[in-house]
Amino acid sequence: MTQSKKGIITGWPALLPALLLSGCAAVGPDYERPEIQTPDAWSEQLAAQVDPDRSNSLQTWWQLFNDPVLNDLVARAGKANVNLEIAMARVNARRASLAYAKGGRRPVITGGANASVEDRSDSETPQGEDNRVEAYELGANLTWELDVFGRVRRNIEAAGADYQASIEDYRDVMATVYADVAASYITIRGTQQRIADTEANARSMAESLKLARERYDSGLSSRLDVVQAEANLEYTLASIPLLRISLQQAINGLAVLLGQDAGSLQSEFSDALPLPAAGILPGIGIPSDVVRQRPDVRRAERLLAAQTAQVGVATADLYPSFNIGGFFGVQSDSLSDLFDSSALAWGIQSPVQWNIFNGGRIRNIIALQDATLQERLAQYRQKILEAIEEVENALAAYNLNRERAGHLERATAASSEAVNLVLVQYRTGLTDFNNVLISQRDLVSQQDDLTQTRTDTELALVALYRALGGGWKPADGNSETSP
């Protein structure tokens, strides 16, 4: 901004009202957290089996399984999971956006220099003046928006809520990663147990095939017993490759969760270990706790707050904007005189802008932001409904799978005894081989169902703690602190 060598002040009468109004409240709605009703307790069917005491921390729920390998895997995932790195990058981006928005409260000062030399033609030069014209300028320009109607304040509110939402998103990713690691680990151990059960049954069937051949060679039975025994054995063995495919896929999926290449964990799981089992259902609190604990619900609430502020940002455009502009520096038509005291120049301006007519654009933008605000509110309500549904489903799955496992345990014990009895009867010629086939097939099926149900029970417990938002403590920090 070029000024004469004497100070100039313009627009001050228009600036005085702005200075008086600068302490006014920001336009647009002030955010208030919506009150959304939740059930007072979980469903009556499950209430008797849930302890409302939450003495067991949700932060490290996987330690409930008392498995050192699982604890180690969760720790490794927390340090190396790529999705966590992505979520942290989003947090850093929102933090930078917030810092940028806060900069709107401060003046902007830019420095610059300019030099121009012009050699005019004789026809363009007034008589008696030099053809050569020089101009030099060195100084700083200042611009500052007075936040009279709160546009800057609302913008900072929106950026701050977006930053807090990104923290909740990070926590949600973290909770998901921990749950996925535990689910993958339980699936691996459950699949290893299913393979071991199938191999044990195959060995038993191989003994039955040997018995059938001995009886056939002795003329005590027909060739039919032998081929039926062979078919039964081979069909059982054929299920093992399918189980091994599932096992490798689960191990490779776990490797990705740890930020490693697929196949890098195969050696770590070369030895089978028992399926981890928590064995108990600790206290999980009441439904309203889910709203406070679940990061995705908390994120939806922060996005609602951010959108409320955006309505204020749009509303501020209905009002005039007040600015302060200034220049301080030196100006001279001679480079040698540039730093003389006579070259000092300064100026202050206070321009005012007001969109008097714009074809309804601003009001339509406000209507757009209002509609988006209603969308955010509905999304927040939907998140709470989904969270409570997930907890109820996980509770039902956990309890009903435990009930199913109890029945299968008794069925498997009975089938195992039946196999032993029928083999004795077949060896002594009191029954035919068909009963042996039926008994062995029943045992294989029931043992596999039992192991799968035990696996599903523990997976349901993992899903329960994921639905509760386990993996971090609200008491350790709030949405305003970085993860």
C-alpha positions in Angstrom: 0.0 0.0 0.0 1.6 3.2 -1.1 1.2 6.4 1.0 2.7 9.8 0.8 5.5 10.6 3.1 3.2 12.0 5.7 0.9 9.8 7.8 -2.6 9.2 6.6 -5.6 8.0 8.6 -8.8 7.1 6.7 -12.1 5.4 7.7 -11.8 5.9 11.4 -15.5 7.0 11.8 -16.6 3.6 10.5 -14.1 1.8 12.7 -15.3 3.2 16.0 -18.6 1.2 16.0 -16.7 -1.9 15.2 -14.4 -1.4 18.2 -17.4 -0.9 20.4 -19.1 -4.1 19.1 -16.0 -6.3 19.1 -16.9 -7.7 22.5 -20.3 -8.9 21.4 -21.4 -12.5 21.3 -20.8 -14.4 18.1 -23.8 -14.8 15.9 -25.3 -18.2 15.2 -26.4 -20.9 17.6 -24.3 -21.8 20.7 -23.7 -25.5 21.0 -25.3 -27.5 23.7 -24.8 -31.3 23.9 -28.1 -32.9 23.1 -29.8 -35.1 25.7 -30.7 -38.4 24.1 -32.5 -41.0 26.2 -31.0 -44.5 26.6 -32.4 -47.6 28.4 -31.9 -47.7 32.1 -30.6 -51.3 31.8 -29.8 -54.0 29.3 -32.6 -56.3 28.2 -34.5 -58.2 31.0 -33.5 -61.5 29.6 -29.8 -60.8 30.1 -30.0 -58.4 33.1 -29.6 -61.2 35.7 -26.3 -62.3 34.1 -24.7 -58.9 33.9 -22.9 -57.3 36.9 -23.4 -53.5 36.8 -20.1 -53.1 38.7 -17.4 -51.8 36.3 -14.4 -52.5 38.6 -12.7 -54.3 35.8 -11.2 -51.7 33.5 -12.2 -51.6 29.9 -8.8 -50.2 29.0 -7.0 -53.6 29.0 -9.9 -56.0 28.6 -7.9 -58.5 26.6 -5.9 -59.3 29.8 -9.1 -61.0 30.9 -8.0 -64.0 28.8 -4.8 -64.3 30.8 -2.8 -65.2 27.6 0.7 -63.7 27.4 0.9 -64.2 23.7 -2.3 -62.2 23.2 -1.0 -59.4 25.4 2.2 -59.2 23.4 0.3 -59.1 20.1 -1.9 -56.3 21.2 1.1 -54.3 22.4 2.8 -54.9 19.0 -0.3 -53.8 17.1 -0.5 -50.6 19.1 3.0 -49.7 18.0 3.0 -50.8 14.4 -0.6 -50.9 13.0 -0.8 -48.9 9.8 -4.4 -47.8 10.3 -3.3 -46.3 13.6 -0.6 -44.3 11.7 -3.2 -43.1 9.2 -5.5 -42.0 12.1 -2.6 -40.2 13.8 -1.8 -38.4 10.6 -5.5 -37.2 10.5 -5.1 -35.9 14.1 -2.0 -34.0 13.1 -3.8 -32.5 10.1 -6.7 -31.3 12.2 -4.3 -29.9 14.8 -2.7 -27.9 12.1 -6.1 -26.7 10.8 -7.0 -25.6 14.3 -3.7 -23.6 14.7 -4.4 -22.0 11.3 -7.9 -21.0 12.4 -6.6 -19.5 15.6 -4.3 -17.4 13.5 -7.3 -15.5 12.2 -7.5 -13.7 15.6 -4.1 -12.0 15.0 -3.0 -9.4 12.5 -1.1 -10.4 9.4 2.1 -8.4 8.7 3.9 -8.7 5.4 7.1 -7.0 4.5 8.2 -6.0 1.0 10.3 -3.8 -1.1 9.8 -2.2 -4.5 12.0 -0.4 -6.9 11.1 1.1 -10.3 13.0 3.1 -12.8 11.3 4.6 -15.8 12.9 6.5 -18.7 10.1 8.5 -20.4 10.2 9.8 -23.9 10.5 13.5 -24.5 7.0 13.7 -25.7 5.7 12.3 -22.4 8.0 14.4 -20.1 6.7 17.8 -19.1 9.0 20.6 -20.0 11.6 21.2 -17.3 11.3 17.7 -15.7 13.9 14.9 -15.9 13.0 12.1 -18.3 14.2 9.5 -15.7 11.7 8.7 -12.9 12.7 6.6 -9.9 10.6 5.2 -7.0 11.8 3.2 -4.1 9.8 1.7 -1.3 10.6 -0.5 1.7 8.2 -1.3 4.5 5.6 -3.5 6.2 1.8 -3.9 5.5 -0.6 -4.9 8.2 -4.1 -6.3 7.8 -6.4 -7.3 10.7 -10.0 -8.4 10.7 -12.0 -7.3 13.7 -14.1 -10.2 14.7 -17.2 -8.1 15.5 -19.8 -10.8 14.8 -17.8 -13.8 15.7 -17.0 -15.3 12.3 -13.4 -16.0 13.4 -14.5 -17.3 16.8 -17.0 -19.7 15.2 -14.4 -20.9 12.7 -12.1 -21.6 15.6 -14.9 -23.5 17.4 -15.5 -25.6 14.3 -11.8 -26.4 13.8 -11.4 -27.3 17.5 -14.4 -29.7 17.4 -13.0 -31.2 14.2 -9.7 -31.7 15.9 -11.4 -33.4 18.9 -13.4 -35.6 16.5 -10.1 -36.7 14.9 -8.8 -37.8 18.4 -12.0 -39.8 18.9 -11.5 -41.3 15.5 -8.0 -42.4 16.5 -9.4 -43.9 19.6 -12.0 -45.7 17.6 -9.4 -47.1 15.2 -7.3 -48.2 18.3 -10.3 -50.0 19.9 -11.1 -51.7 16.6 -7.5 -52.8 16.1 -7.2 -54.3 19.5 -10.5 -56.2 19.0 -9.4 -57.4 15.6 -6.1 -58.7 17.0 -7.9 -60.6 19.8 -10.5 -62.0 17.3 -7.7 -63.1 14.9 -5.8 -64.7 17.7 -8.8 -66.6 19.1 -9.7 -67.7 15.6 -6.2 -69.0 15.1 -6.2 -71.0 18.3 -9.7 -72.3 17.7 -8.8 -73.4 14.2 -5.7 -75.1 15.5 -7.9 -77.0 18.0 -10.3 -78.0 15.3 -7.4 -79.4 13.2 -6.1 -81.3 16.3 -9.6 -82.8 16.9 -9.9 -83.8 13.3 -6.5 -85.4 13.3 -7.3 -87.3 16.5 -10.6 -88.6 15.0 -8.7 -89.6 11.8 -6.3 -91.7 13.9 -9.3 -93.4 15.5 -10.9 -94.0 12.1 -7.6 -95.5 10.9 -7.7 -98.0 13.8 -11.3 -98.8 12.8 -10.2 -99.4 9.2 -7.4 -101.7 10.5 -10.0 -103.6 12.5 -12.4 -103.9 9.5 -9.5 -105.3 7.4 -8.6 -107.8 10.1 -12.2 -109.0 10.3 -12.5 -109.1 6.5 -9.2 -111.1 6.2 -10.5 -113.5 8.8 -13.8 -114.0 6.9 -15.8 -112.4 9.7 -17.1 -109.5 7.6 -17.6 -108.4 4.1 -15.5 -106.1 1.9 -18.2 -103.5 2.4 -17.0 -102.7 5.9 -13.5 -102.1 4.6 -14.5 -99.6 1.8 -16.9 -97.8 4.2 -14.1 -97.4 6.7 -11.7 -96.1 4.0 -14.3 -93.6 2.7 -15.0 -92.4 6.3 -11.3 -91.9 7.0 -10.6 -90.1 3.7 -13.6 -87.8 4.0 -12.4 -86.8 7.5 -8.9 -86.2 6.3 -10.2 -84.1 3.4 -11.5 -81.5 5.8 -8.1 -80.8 7.2 -6.7 -78.8 4.2 -9.8 -76.5 4.4 -9.1 -75.9 8.0 -5.4 -75.2 7.2 -6.5 -72.6 4.6 -8.6 -70.8 7.2 -5.7 -71.0 9.7 -3.2 -69.5 7.2 -5.6 -66.7 6.3 -6.2 -65.9 10.0 -2.4 -65.8 10.6 -1.8 -63.6 7.6 -4.6 -61.2 8.6 -3.0 -60.9 12.0 0.3 -60.1 10.4 -1.3 -57.1 8.6 -2.8 -55.9 11.9 0.8 -55.9 13.3 2.1 -53.9 10.3 4.0 -56.9 8.9 4.0 -58.8 5.6 1.6 -61.6 5.2 3.4 -64.9 6.0 5.8 -63.4 8.5 4.0 -64.9 11.5 3.6 -68.4 10.2 6.6 -69.6 12.3 5.3 -68.0 15.4 2.2 -70.2 15.2 3.8 -73.4 14.2 3.0 -74.8 17.6 -0.7 -75.1 18.6 -1.7 -73.6 22.0 -5.1 -74.0 23.8 -8.0 -71.7 22.9 -7.9 -68.8 25.4 -11.1 -68.5 27.5 -12.1 -65.7 29.8 -14.6 -67.9 31.6 -16.5 -65.0 33.2 -18.6 -62.0 32.1 -17.3 -59.0 34.1 -19.3 -55.9 34.8 -20.1 -53.8 31.8 -22.1 -50.9 33.3 -25.4 -49.5 32.0 -26.4 -48.4 28.5 -25.7 -44.7 29.2 -22.0 -45.6 29.8 -21.7 -46.6 26.2 -22.5 -43.0 25.1 -19.6 -41.8 27.2 -17.2 -44.6 26.4 -17.6 -45.4 22.7 -15.2 -43.3 20.6 -17.4 -43.4 17.5 -20.3 -42.0 19.4 -18.1 -39.3 20.9 -16.8 -38.5 17.5 -20.3 -38.1 16.1 -21.0 -35.7 19.0 -17.9 -33.6 18.2 -18.9 -33.5 14.5 -22.3 -32.2 15.6 -20.5 -29.4 17.6 -18.3 -28.5 14.7 -21.3 -28.2 12.4 -23.1 -26.0 14.9 -20.2 -23.6 14.7 -20.3 -23.7 10.9 -23.8 -22.4 11.0 -22.4 -19.4 12.9 -19.6 -18.9 10.4 -22.2 -18.8 7.6 -24.5 -16.4 9.5 -21.7 -13.9 10.1 -21.6 -13.3 6.4 -25.0 -11.5 6.7 -23.2 -8.8 8.7 -20.6 -6.2 7.7 -16.9 -7.1 8.2 -14.5 -4.6 9.7 -10.8 -4.5 9.0 -7.7 -2.5 9.9 -5.0 -2.0 7.3 -1.8 -0.2 7.8 1.6 0.6 6.3 4.9 1.7 7.8 8.1 2.2 5.9 10.2 4.5 3.8 9.5 5.8 0.3 11.8 7.9 -1.9 12.4 8.9 -5.5 16.1 8.5 -4.8 17.9 5.5 -3.6 20.4 7.6 -1.7 17.6 9.3 0.3 15.6 6.2 1.1 16.8 6.0 4.7 16.5 9.7 5.5 14.0 10.7 8.1 12.1 12.6 5.4 11.4 9.3 3.7 9.3 7.9 6.5 5.7 7.1 5.5 2.8 5.4 7.3 -0.9 5.0 6.9 -3.9 3.4 8.5 -7.2 2.4 6.9 -10.4 0.8 8.2 -12.3 -0.6 5.2 -15.8 -1.9 5.8 -17.5 -4.5 3.5 -21.1 -5.6 3.6 -22.8 -7.9 1.2 -26.0 -5.9 0.7 -27.3 -7.9 -2.2 -26.1 -11.3 -3.4 -29.1 -13.1 -4.8 -29.8 -15.0 -1.6 -26.5 -16.9 -1.7 -25.6 -16.3 1.9 -29.1 -17.3 3.2 -29.0 -20.4 1.1 -25.6 -21.3 2.5 -27.0 -20.8 6.0 -29.9 -23.1 5.0 -27.4 -25.6 3.7 -25.4 -25.5 7.0 -28.6 -25.9 9.0 -29.6 -28.9 7.0 -26.2 -30.4 7.5 -26.6 -29.7 11.2 -29.8 -31.7 11.3 -28.0 -34.5 9.4 -25.2 -34.6 12.0 -27.8 -34.7 14.8 -29.6 -37.7 13.2 -26.2 -39.4 12.7 -25.4 -38.9 16.4 -28.7 -40.4 17.5 -28.2 -43.3 15.0 -24.7 -44.0 16.4 -26.1 -44.4 19.9 -28.9 -46.7 18.7 -26.3 -48.8 16.8 -24.0 -48.9 19.8 -26.6 -50.2 22.2 -27.7 -52.7 19.5 -24.2 -54.0 19.2 -23.8 -54.5 23.0 -27.2 -56.3 23.2 -26.3 -58.6 20.3 -22.9 -59.4 21.8 -24.4 -60.1 25.2 -26.9 -62.5 23.6 -24.3 -64.2 21.4 -22.0 -64.7 24.4 -24.6 -66.1 26.7 -26.4 -68.2 24.2 -23.1 -69.6 22.8 -22.2 -70.6 26.3 -25.5 -72.4 26.7 -25.0 -74.1 23.4 -21.4 -75.2 24.4 -22.8 -76.8 27.5 -25.2 -79.0 25.4 -22.4 -79.8 23.0 -20.0 -80.8 25.8 -22.5 -83.3 27.1 -23.3 -84.5 23.5 -19.7 -85.0 22.7 -19.0 -86.9 25.9 -21.9 -89.2 25.1 -20.8 -89.7 21.5 -17.2 -90.5 22.6 -18.6 -93.2 24.9 -20.8 -94.4 22.1 -17.8 -94.8 19.8 -16.0 -96.9 22.4 -19.0 -99.1 23.0 -19.8 -99.7 19.3 -16.2 -100.6 18.6 -16.3 -103.2 21.3 -19.5 -104.6 19.9 -18.2 -104.6 16.4 -15.0 -106.4 17.4 -17.1 -109.1 19.1 -19.6 -109.3 16.2 -22.6 -107.9 18.1 -23.2 -105.1 15.6 -22.4 -104.2 12.0 -20.0 -101.6 10.8 -22.7 -99.2 9.9 -23.2 -98.3 13.5 -19.5 -97.6 13.9 -19.7 -95.2 10.9 -22.7 -93.3 12.4 -21.1 -93.1 15.8 -17.7 -91.8 14.5 -19.4 -89.3 12.2 -21.5 -88.0 15.0 -18.4 -87.6 17.2 -16.5 -85.7 14.5 -19.4 -83.3 13.9 -20.1 -82.7 17.5 -16.5 -82.2 18.5 -16.0 -79.7 15.6 -19.2 -77.9 16.6 -18.1 -77.7 20.2 -14.7 -76.2 19.4 -16.3 -73.7 17.0 -18.9 -72.8 19.6 -16.3 -72.2 22.2 -14.4 -70.1 19.7 -17.6 -68.1 18.9 -18.2 -67.6 22.7 -14.8 -65.9 23.1 -15.3 -64.0 19.9 -18.6 -62.7 21.2 -16.8 -61.5 24.4 -14.4 -59.7 22.2 -17.3 -58.2 20.2 -18.9 -57.1 23.5 -15.8 -55.2 24.6 -15.5 -53.7 21.2 -19.1 -52.6 21.4 -18.5 -51.0 24.8 -15.6 -49.1 23.3 -12.9 -50.8 25.4 -9.2 -50.0 24.9 -8.8 -46.6 26.4 -9.9 -44.7 29.6 -11.9 -41.5 29.4 -10.5 -40.5 32.7 -7.0 -40.5 31.2 -7.9 -37.6 28.9 -10.7 -35.9 27.1 -11.4 -34.8 23.6 -9.2 -31.8 24.0 -6.0 -33.8 24.5 -4.0 -35.6 21.8 -4.1 -39.4 21.9 
